[in-house]
């Protein structure tokens, strides 16, 4: 059973990740970044998430990677 401190620490990491994902999503929507830079930003966001939550690649891919793929596909017509 996790302690209250562990739960609080995980909640903070979740919130940090949500903020970063929201910022990257808004940046991609509002900017005219070249597709290469946009893809690099998405990859860096994934790396950041996996540093916060090691071993949670599948969870990240289910929750966030699909969102980024849709966004890149809509904006840059790539998959």
N, C-alpha and C positions, 0 to 999 in steps of 0.2 A: 504494500500500500504506500503510495507516494506521500511524502510529508507536505504540509501546507507550503513550506518554502519551495519545494520542488514544483508544486503546482503553480505557484506564483511565478517562478522563473520560466516555466514553459509558457505560461500565458504572456509574459513579456516577449518571449521569442516569437510567438505566434503573431502578436501585435506588430512587432518590428517587420516581420515578413509581409504582413498585410499592407503596411504602409509602403514598403519598397515596391511591392507588386502594383499597388495603386498608382504610385508615382511613375513607374515605368510604363504602365498602361496609358496613363494620361500623356506622358511624353511622346510615346509612339503615335497616339491619336492626333496630337496637336503639332507635331514637328514635321519637318520635311527631311528627316534623316535618310541617307541612302540605305537601301535594303541591307547591305553588308553591316553597317553600323547598328541598324535595328536588330538584326539577328545576333550580333555580338552582345548587345545589351541584354537580350533575352537569355543568352547563354550565361552571362555574368550573373544575372538574377538567379538562375538555377544553381549556380555554384554557391552563391551566398546562402540560398535556402538550404542546401545540403551541408554547409558548414554549421548552420543553426540546428539542423535536424539530420545528423548523419544516419545513413541507411534508410532514409525515407524517400528514395527516388520514385518509387511507384506512387506514393501519395502525392508528391509534388506534380508528377506527370498527370495524374487524374484531376487534380484541383486547378493547377495553374498552366501547365504546358498547353493544354487544349485551348485555353483562353488566348494565350499568346499566338498559337498557330492560327486561330480564327482571325485574330486581329491582323497578323501579317498577311494572311490570305486576302482579307478584304482590302487592305491598304495598298499592298504591293503586288497582289495577284500571284502570290507564291504559296506553296504548301510546305 
